[in-house]
Amino acid sequence: MMARRMMMHGGCQGWYEEPSLEDKIEWLEEYQRDLEQETADVAERIRRLKERRDEESKEPTVSA
């Protein structure tokens, strides 16, 4: 998310000033946190889907 925002706003001013090392580090650390959160969100979705799959496989089938 953060990286996408930064890329979209990077060229809006018409000229580009190289960010300082501290700015680069700060941006990359924030980007890393965003990626870690996204990874955790995906892992949670996978866990929920597996739980649902397991619950559905335990349900008895109804015969007519």
Legacy VTK file of the C-alpha trace (Angstrom):
# vtk DataFile Version 3.0
C-alpha trace
ASCII
DATASET POLYDATA
POINTS 64 float
0.000 0.000 0.000
2.659 2.470 1.039
4.833 1.722 -1.985
1.917 2.275 -4.343
1.166 5.635 -2.749
4.788 6.703 -2.969
5.064 5.709 -6.619
1.893 7.587 -7.537
3.013 10.814 -5.872
6.652 10.666 -6.933
6.209 12.286 -10.341
3.535 14.852 -9.512
5.849 17.804 -8.898
7.535 17.810 -12.277
11.023 17.360 -10.808
12.412 14.809 -8.444
14.783 15.350 -5.547
16.694 12.294 -4.328
15.539 11.437 -0.802
18.106 11.364 1.971
19.422 8.059 3.309
17.316 8.519 6.437
14.188 9.092 4.347
14.947 5.971 2.290
15.460 3.882 5.431
12.275 5.216 7.017
10.275 4.569 3.845
11.651 1.033 3.465
10.963 0.213 7.119
7.380 1.400 6.757
7.034 -0.551 3.515
8.374 -3.655 5.300
5.792 -3.230 8.075
3.054 -2.909 5.455
4.234 -6.110 3.750
4.423 -7.963 7.073
0.849 -6.898 7.879
-0.327 -7.967 4.442
1.403 -11.343 4.900
-0.278 -11.786 8.286
-3.657 -10.946 6.728
-3.148 -13.542 3.986
-2.085 -16.163 6.544
-5.255 -15.439 8.537
-7.425 -15.865 5.438
-5.751 -19.185 4.666
-6.291 -20.353 8.251
-9.997 -19.466 8.133
-10.490 -21.197 4.794
-8.800 -24.345 6.070
-10.984 -24.310 9.184
-14.064 -23.961 7.024
-12.905 -26.781 4.765
-12.289 -29.009 7.783
-15.703 -28.195 9.280
-17.460 -28.919 5.990
-15.670 -32.252 5.598
-16.810 -33.309 9.107
-20.496 -32.588 8.437
-22.488 -35.712 7.680
-23.992 -35.862 4.222
-27.780 -35.918 4.076
-29.284 -38.735 2.006
-32.793 -38.446 0.617
LINES 1 65
64 0 1 2 3 4 5 6 7 8 9 10 11 12 13 14 15 16 17 18 19 20 21 22 23 24 25 26 27 28 29 30 31 32 33 34 35 36 37 38 39 40 41 42 43 44 45 46 47 48 49 50 51 52 53 54 55 56 57 58 59 60 61 62 63
